[in-house]
Amino acid sequence: MSATAPGDYVIRSIRADEWPAVKELRLRALRDPLAHLAFLETYEVAAARPDSYWQERAATGAEGASGARQIVAEVPGGTWLGSLTVLVEEAGTTDWAGFSVERRQGHVVGVYVRPEWRGSGLTKALFDAGLEWAWASGLERVRLIVHPDNARAQGAYRKAGFAPSGRKVPLVGGPGDHELEFVLER
């Protein structure tokens, strides 16, 4: 099925009991040809994780959780077409890369849209919903990290309103020595 109109799918927050779908979509994302540039995890590592990991992952990003929100696009019948997660980073803390977090902000991770839906506007719709949640949660800006060679993702992020901040994030043990930070101010 390909996108014909935005009404073909619903954008919504996940529920904690949907952990099997969270796992399935993540494993699908990790098989994407550009997964080595887009994700800091391999298919093999993710596939070996116990169900308890996926249950916790779903619960922390589900509707009603305050520290993160996973947003999905779903067609009638329940198939998930894509997803993204916004993690809350509190001012005064240190992020995963060791940088000080100066303002309360969101960090978008795990962006994935099934190939047959790319270019349909679905990615922008996911970002719109994620940003709506971020702004309603009082976040002052939202950021994401992208590999310099992942032009497809950079194009999608620019269409969603993000711009490079100029910050390079060191990436020890990743698919290169650094990634780029893109931001969107409130």
Buried (B, 14 or more C-beta within 10 A) or exposed (E): EEBEEBEBBEBEBBBBEBBEBBBBBBBBBBEBEBBBBBBBEEBEEBEEBEEEEBBEBBBBBBBEBEEBBBBBBBBEEEBBBBBBBBBBBEEEEEBEBEBEBEEBBBBBBBBBBBEEBBEBBBBBBBBBBBBEBBEEBEBBBBBBBBBEBBEBBBEBBEEBBBEBBEBBBEBEEBBEEBBBBBBBEE
